[in-house]
Amino acid sequence: MAKQHWKGSVLLAPVPPTLISCGTMEHPNVLTIAWTGVLATHPPMTYISVRPSRYSYDLIRESGEFVINLPTSAMMKATDFCGVRSGRDVDKFAQCHLTPEQAQTVSAPMIAECPVSLECRVTDTKELGTHTVFEAEITGVNVDERFLDSKGKLNLQQCGLMAYAHGEYFALGRKLGNFGDSVRKKKKPGKGKRQPGKKG
């Protein structure tokens, strides 16, 4: 099948539409960021790319802290609103009925309605054209206890998260498999079970 060749662009999808909270508990702000991801496991490193024109840009640059909050599909309109309106003009926490919640390792607030919140402290800043990249260490992770199983494992697939692709929001679909399925050995039939006629 033939493919058309286009000039370079940011056509990478899907990506997570995250709510980035910054500022303080007394003066919280939130903006929507889809340009984010993982940089390293040890130490746990992430990044967000922010336009310098955004109200949150100076708040993050001055404090060196922010929180990445993962919104649910039910929060789609609030997530979109926080991406198209500025904190200079409106209190987005109040407008979207979001609740600022005290974080453990940073002064920036978390968002209580989000099932997962990652506390982040900036370690480096890079200016890359239209956006500035804030590289940060994840100093703490907060998860809603409703999504923990009896062993304390987070069932992330039950959180109802969403994805963003080229201007559109999508609810995550059905599970397709697990990491390592392609190389995992299949269990032999009857393995581990007592065979008929044999003493146990």
C-alpha positions in Angstrom: 0.0 0.0 0.0 1.4 3.4 -1.0 2.2 6.1 1.5 2.3 9.9 0.9 5.3 11.7 2.1 4.6 14.9 4.1 7.0 17.5 5.5 8.0 17.0 9.2 5.3 17.7 11.7 4.2 16.6 15.2 1.9 13.9 13.9 2.6 11.5 16.8 -0.5 10.0 18.4 -2.1 8.9 20.6 -0.7 10.9 23.5 -2.0 11.5 27.0 -4.0 14.7 27.6 -2.8 15.6 31.1 -3.8 18.3 33.5 -0.7 20.1 34.8 -1.4 21.9 38.1 1.0 24.6 39.3 1.2 27.6 41.5 0.2 27.1 45.2 -2.7 25.8 47.2 -3.7 29.4 47.8 -3.3 30.4 44.1 -3.6 27.3 42.0 -3.6 27.1 38.3 -4.0 24.3 35.8 -3.4 23.9 32.0 -3.7 21.0 29.6 -0.6 19.4 28.2 -0.4 16.6 25.7 3.3 17.0 25.0 4.6 14.8 27.9 6.2 11.5 28.5 8.8 9.4 30.2 12.5 10.1 30.0 14.1 7.6 32.4 13.2 5.0 35.0 16.0 5.5 37.6 15.7 8.2 38.7 12.1 8.5 37.4 12.2 11.4 34.9 9.5 13.0 32.9 9.0 16.3 30.9 6.4 18.7 29.7 6.6 21.1 26.8 5.0 24.5 27.4 4.6 27.6 25.2 6.3 30.6 26.9 3.1 32.6 26.2 1.1 30.4 28.6 0.2 31.9 32.0 1.5 28.7 33.7 4.9 29.0 32.0 6.2 31.7 34.5 4.6 29.9 37.5 6.5 26.7 36.7 9.7 28.5 35.8 9.7 30.4 39.0 8.8 27.6 41.4 10.5 24.7 39.5 7.5 22.5 40.4 4.4 21.1 38.9 2.1 18.1 39.1 1.0 15.9 36.2 -2.6 14.7 36.8 -4.2 12.0 34.7 -7.8 12.9 34.0 -10.6 10.4 33.3 -12.8 10.3 30.2 -15.6 11.9 32.2 -13.3 14.9 32.7 -13.0 15.5 28.9 -14.7 18.9 28.9 -12.8 20.2 31.8 -9.5 18.9 30.2 -10.4 20.7 27.0 -11.4 23.9 28.8 -8.1 24.1 30.7 -6.3 23.8 27.3 -8.1 26.7 25.5 -8.6 29.2 28.3 -5.9 31.1 30.2 -5.4 31.4 33.9 -4.9 35.1 33.4 -8.6 35.5 32.6 -10.4 32.8 34.6 -10.0 30.6 37.7 -10.0 27.3 35.9 -10.2 25.3 39.2 -13.4 27.0 40.1 -14.8 27.1 36.6 -14.3 23.4 36.1 -15.2 22.4 39.6 -11.8 21.0 40.3 -10.4 20.6 43.8 -6.8 21.6 44.7 -5.3 19.0 47.0 -2.0 19.3 49.0 0.9 17.4 47.5 3.6 15.7 49.6 6.9 16.8 48.0 6.1 19.9 46.1 4.2 23.1 46.8 2.1 22.8 43.6 -1.4 21.3 44.3 -2.7 18.1 42.9 -6.2 17.7 41.4 -8.4 15.6 43.7 -10.7 14.4 40.9 -7.8 12.8 38.9 -7.1 9.1 39.9 -3.3 9.5 39.4 -1.1 12.5 40.2 2.7 12.7 39.7 4.6 15.3 41.8 7.5 16.8 39.7 10.5 18.9 40.4 12.2 20.6 37.4 15.9 19.6 36.9 16.6 21.2 33.5 15.0 23.6 31.0 15.5 23.6 27.3 14.1 26.1 24.8 13.1 24.3 21.6 11.4 26.6 19.1 7.8 27.2 19.9 8.0 25.3 23.3 10.2 25.2 26.3 10.8 21.7 27.7 10.8 21.3 31.5 12.6 18.1 32.4 11.7 16.9 35.9 12.2 14.2 38.4 9.0 12.5 39.6 9.4 13.0 43.4 6.1 11.3 44.4 3.1 9.5 42.9 -0.4 9.6 44.4 -3.1 7.1 43.4 -6.8 6.8 44.2 -7.2 3.8 46.6 -10.4 2.8 44.7 -8.2 1.5 41.9 -5.9 -0.6 44.1 -6.4 -4.4 44.4 -6.0 -6.5 47.5 -2.3 -6.6 47.0 -1.9 -2.9 46.6 -1.4 -3.0 42.8 -2.8 -0.2 40.7 -5.3 -1.3 38.1 -4.7 1.6 35.8 -7.0 0.2 33.1 -9.9 0.7 35.5 -9.3 4.4 35.9 -11.1 5.3 32.7 -8.3 7.4 31.2 -8.4 8.9 27.7 -6.1 9.6 24.8 -5.6 12.6 22.5 -4.9 12.2 18.7 -4.7 15.1 16.3 -7.3 17.4 17.9 -9.6 14.6 19.1 -10.2 12.9 22.4 -10.7 9.2 22.8 -11.6 6.8 25.6 -9.1 4.0 25.9 -10.4 0.8 24.4 -10.2 -2.9 25.3 -7.1 -4.5 26.6 -5.1 -6.3 24.0 -2.4 -8.0 26.0 0.5 -7.5 28.4 4.1 -6.4 28.1 6.2 -9.5 27.1 3.4 -11.5 25.7 5.3 -11.9 22.4 8.1 -13.9 24.0 6.4 -15.5 27.0 6.4 -19.3 26.9 3.0 -20.9 26.8 2.1 -23.1 29.7 1.8 -26.8 28.8 -1.7 -28.3 29.3 -2.1 -29.9 32.6 1.2 -28.6 34.0 1.1 -28.2 37.7 -2.0 -30.3 38.1 -2.1 -33.8 39.6 -2.3 -36.5 37.0 -5.2 -39.1 37.3 -4.1 -42.3 38.8 -1.0 -40.9 40.5 -0.7 -40.6 44.2 -0.3 -37.1 45.5 
